[in-house]
Amino acid sequence: MARHYVEAGRLTVKTACLAFGISQTCYRYQAKLNAENETIADWLV
């Protein structure tokens, strides 16, 4: 939700994070995919 308001230009990252109660680190986090994850997921299924 915070990303939506920042991308629309309505809020800055700092203001959006304060409004939604999240850290800026959390806002900017992007998971790094690992090829091993797919293999493990196949084992679990």
RAMO-V593578 format. One record per residue. N is the residue number from 0. SS is DSSP state (~ for helix, > for strand, _ for the rest). OMEGA is omega in radians with two decimals (none if undefined). D_CENTER is the distance of its C-alpha to the mean C-alpha in whole Angstrom. Layout:
{{N | SS | OMEGA | D_CENTER} {N | SS | OMEGA | D_CENTER}}
//
This chain:
{{0 | _ | 3.13 | 10} {1 | ~ | -3.13 | 10} {2 | ~ | 3.13 | 9} {3 | ~ | -3.11 | 12} {4 | ~ | 3.11 | 14} {5 | ~ | -3.13 | 13} {6 | ~ | 3.12 | 14} {7 | _ | 3.12 | 17} {8 | _ | -3.11 | 18} {9 | _ | -3.12 | 19} {10 | _ | 2.98 | 17} {11 | _ | 3.12 | 16} {12 | ~ | -3.11 | 13} {13 | ~ | -3.11 | 15} {14 | ~ | 3.13 | 16} {15 | ~ | 3.13 | 13} {16 | ~ | 3.09 | 12} {17 | ~ | -3.10 | 15} {18 | ~ | -3.09 | 16} {19 | ~ | 3.06 | 13} {20 | _ | 3.09 | 14} {21 | _ | 3.11 | 10} {22 | _ | 3.10 | 11} {23 | ~ | 3.07 | 10} {24 | ~ | 3.11 | 9} {25 | ~ | 3.13 | 6} {26 | ~ | -3.05 | 5} {27 | ~ | -3.07 | 6} {28 | _ | 3.01 | 5} {29 | _ | -3.12 | 5} {30 | _ | 3.09 | 8} {31 | _ | -3.12 | 11} {32 | _ | -3.12 | 14} {33 | _ | -3.13 | 17} {34 | ~ | -3.14 | 20} {35 | ~ | 3.14 | 21} {36 | ~ | -3.13 | 19} {37 | ~ | 3.12 | 20} {38 | ~ | -3.14 | 24} {39 | ~ | 3.12 | 23} {40 | ~ | 3.09 | 21} {41 | ~ | 3.12 | 25} {42 | ~ | -3.09 | 27} {43 | ~ | 3.14 | 25} {44 | _ | none | 26}}
//
